[in-house]
């Protein structure tokens, strides 16, 4: 192999490595965005559940309970 061929192989390898790094970075960004959306959705559902639980029939604080034996 001539030195020019070796340089071409090295440059190609560096290009492929950079391309693979970009693919992995893009996948990581997509995963983080998806996880953030899922977390926001879960928080919204939890808040809705809390609101529904809070708006249910509340015990009347004026109710007197008779003590039994």
MARBA-3410 file (N, C-alpha, C, O; in Angstrom, 1 decimal):
69
0.8,-1.2,0.0,0.0,0.0,0.0,0.9,1.2,0.0,1.9,1.3,0.7 ~ 0.5,2.2,-0.8,1.3,3.4,-0.8,0.8,4.3,0.3,-0.2,4.1,0.9 ~ 1.6,5.3,0.6,1.2,6.2,1.7,-0.1,7.0,1.4,-0.9,7.3,2.3 ~ -0.3,7.3,0.2,-1.6,7.9,-0.2,-2.8,7.0,0.0,-3.8,7.4,0.5 ~ -2.6,5.7,-0.2,-3.7,4.7,0.0,-3.9,4.6,1.5,-5.1,4.5,2.0
-2.8,4.6,2.3,-3.0,4.5,3.7,-3.7,5.7,4.3,-4.6,5.6,5.1 ~ -3.4,6.9,3.8,-4.1,8.1,4.2,-5.5,8.1,3.9,-6.4,8.5,4.6 ~ -5.9,7.5,2.7,-7.3,7.4,2.3,-8.0,6.5,3.2,-9.2,6.7,3.5 ~ -7.4,5.4,3.5,-8.0,4.4,4.4,-8.2,5.0,5.8,-9.3,4.9,6.4 ~ -7.3,5.8,6.3,-7.4,6.4,7.6,-8.5,7.5,7.5,-9.3,7.6,8.5
-8.5,8.3,6.5,-9.5,9.3,6.4,-10.9,8.7,6.3,-11.9,9.2,6.9 ~ -11.0,7.6,5.5,-12.3,6.9,5.4,-12.7,6.4,6.8,-13.9,6.5,7.2 ~ -11.8,5.8,7.5,-12.1,5.3,8.8,-12.6,6.4,9.8,-13.6,6.3,10.5 ~ -11.9,7.5,9.7,-12.3,8.7,10.6,-13.7,9.2,10.2,-14.5,9.6,11.0 ~ -13.9,9.2,8.9,-15.2,9.6,8.4,-16.3,8.7,8.9,-17.4,9.2,9.4
-16.1,7.4,8.8,-17.1,6.4,9.3,-17.3,6.6,10.8,-18.4,6.5,11.3 ~ -16.2,6.8,11.5,-16.3,6.9,13.0,-17.1,8.2,13.3,-18.0,8.1,14.2 ~ -16.9,9.3,12.6,-17.6,10.5,12.9,-19.1,10.3,12.5,-20.0,10.8,13.2 ~ -19.3,9.6,11.4,-20.7,9.4,11.0,-21.5,8.5,12.1,-22.6,8.8,12.4 ~ -20.8,7.5,12.5,-21.4,6.6,13.6,-21.6,7.4,14.8,-22.7,7.2,15.5
-20.7,8.3,15.2,-20.9,9.1,16.4,-22.1,10.0,16.3,-22.9,10.2,17.2 ~ -22.3,10.6,15.1,-23.5,11.4,14.8,-24.8,10.6,14.9,-25.8,11.1,15.4 ~ -24.8,9.4,14.4,-26.0,8.5,14.4,-26.3,8.2,15.9,-27.5,8.3,16.3 ~ -25.3,7.9,16.7,-25.5,7.6,18.1,-26.0,8.8,18.8,-26.9,8.7,19.7 ~ -25.5,10.0,18.5,-25.9,11.2,19.2,-27.3,11.5,18.9,-28.1,11.9,19.7
-27.7,11.3,17.6,-29.1,11.6,17.2,-30.0,10.6,17.9,-31.1,11.0,18.4 ~ -29.7,9.4,18.0,-30.5,8.4,18.7,-30.7,8.7,20.1,-31.7,8.6,20.7 ~ -29.6,9.2,20.8,-29.6,9.6,22.2,-30.6,10.8,22.4,-31.3,10.8,23.3 ~ -30.5,11.8,21.5,-31.3,12.9,21.6,-32.8,12.5,21.4,-33.7,13.0,22.2 ~ -33.1,11.6,20.5,-34.5,11.2,20.3,-35.0,10.4,21.5,-36.1,10.6,22.0
-34.1,9.6,22.1,-34.5,8.8,23.3,-34.8,9.8,24.5,-35.8,9.6,25.2 ~ -33.9,10.8,24.7,-34.1,11.7,25.7,-35.4,12.5,25.5,-36.2,12.8,26.5 ~ -35.7,12.9,24.3,-36.9,13.7,24.0,-38.1,12.8,24.3,-39.1,13.2,24.9 ~ -38.1,11.5,23.9,-39.2,10.6,24.1,-39.4,10.4,25.6,-40.5,10.4,26.1 ~ -38.3,10.2,26.4,-38.4,10.0,27.8,-39.0,11.2,28.5,-39.7,11.1,29.5
-38.6,12.4,28.1,-39.1,13.6,28.6,-40.6,13.8,28.4,-41.3,14.2,29.3 ~ -41.0,13.4,27.2,-42.5,13.4,26.9,-43.2,12.4,27.7,-44.3,12.8,28.2 ~ -42.7,11.2,27.9,-43.3,10.2,28.8,-43.4,10.7,30.2,-44.4,10.5,30.9 ~ -42.3,11.3,30.7,-42.3,11.8,32.1,-43.4,12.9,32.3,-44.1,13.0,33.3 ~ -43.5,13.8,31.3,-44.4,14.9,31.4,-45.9,14.3,31.3,-46.7,14.8,32.1
-46.1,13.3,30.5,-47.4,12.7,30.4,-47.7,12.0,31.8,-48.9,12.1,32.3 ~ -46.8,11.3,32.3,-47.0,10.6,33.6,-47.3,11.6,34.7,-48.2,11.4,35.6 ~ -46.6,12.8,34.7,-46.8,13.8,35.7,-48.2,14.4,35.6,-48.9,14.7,36.6 ~ -48.6,14.6,34.3,-49.9,15.2,34.1,-51.0,14.2,34.5,-52.0,14.6,35.1 ~ -50.8,12.9,34.3,-51.8,11.9,34.7,-51.8,11.8,36.2,-52.9,11.6,36.8
-50.7,11.9,36.9,-50.6,11.8,38.3,-51.3,13.0,38.9,-52.1,12.9,39.9 ~ -51.1,14.2,38.3,-51.8,15.4,38.8,-53.3,15.3,38.6,-54.1,15.7,39.5 ~ -53.7,14.7,37.5,-55.2,14.5,37.3,-55.7,13.5,38.3,-56.9,13.7,38.8 ~ -55.0,12.5,38.6,-55.5,11.5,39.6,-55.6,12.2,41.0,-56.5,11.9,41.7 ~ -54.6,13.0,41.3,-54.6,13.7,42.6,-55.8,14.6,42.7,-56.5,14.7,43.7
-56.0,15.4,41.6,-57.1,16.3,41.6,-58.5,15.5,41.7,-59.4,16.0,42.4 ~ -58.6,14.4,41.0,-59.8,13.6,41.1,-60.0,13.1,42.5,-61.1,13.1,43.0 ~ -58.9,12.7,43.2,-59.0,12.1,44.5,-59.4,13.2,45.5,-60.1,13.0,46.4 ~ -58.8,14.4,45.3,-59.1,15.5,46.2,-60.5,16.0,46.0,-61.1,16.5,47.0 ~ -61.1,15.9,44.8,-62.4,16.5,44.6,-63.5,15.5,44.9,-64.7,15.8,44.8
-63.1,14.3,45.4,-64.1,13.3,45.8,-64.9,13.7,47.0,-64.6,14.8,47.6 ~ -65.8,12.9,47.5,-66.6,13.3,48.7,-65.7,13.3,49.9,-65.1,12.3,50.3 ~ -65.6,14.5,50.5,-64.8,14.7,51.7,-65.6,14.4,52.9,-66.8,14.6,53.0 ~ -64.9,13.9,53.9,-65.7,13.6,55.2,-66.1,14.9,55.8,-65.4,15.9,55.8 ~ -67.3,14.9,56.3,-67.8,16.1,57.0,-67.2,16.2,58.3,-67.3,15.4,59.2
-66.4,17.3,58.5,-65.7,17.5,59.8,-66.7,17.8,60.9,-66.3,17.7,62.1 ~ -67.9,18.1,60.6,-68.9,18.4,61.7,-69.6,17.1,62.2,-70.4,17.1,63.1 ~ -69.4,16.0,61.5,-70.0,14.7,61.8,-69.5,14.3,63.2,-68.3,14.2,63.4 ~ -70.3,13.9,64.1,-69.9,13.4,65.4,-70.1,11.9,65.4,-71.1,11.3,64.9 ~ -69.1,11.2,65.8,-69.1,9.8,65.9,-69.3,9.3,67.3,-68.7,9.9,68.3
-70.2,8.4,67.5,-70.5,7.9,68.8,-69.5,6.8,69.2,-69.2,5.9,68.4 ~ -68.9,6.9,70.3,-67.9,5.9,70.8,-68.6,4.7,71.2,-69.6,4.7,72.0 ~ -68.2,3.5,70.8,-68.8,2.3,71.2,-67.9,1.6,72.2,-66.7,1.6,72.0 ~ -68.6,0.9,73.1,-67.9,0.2,74.2,-66.5,0.4,74.1,-65.7,-0.1,74.9
END
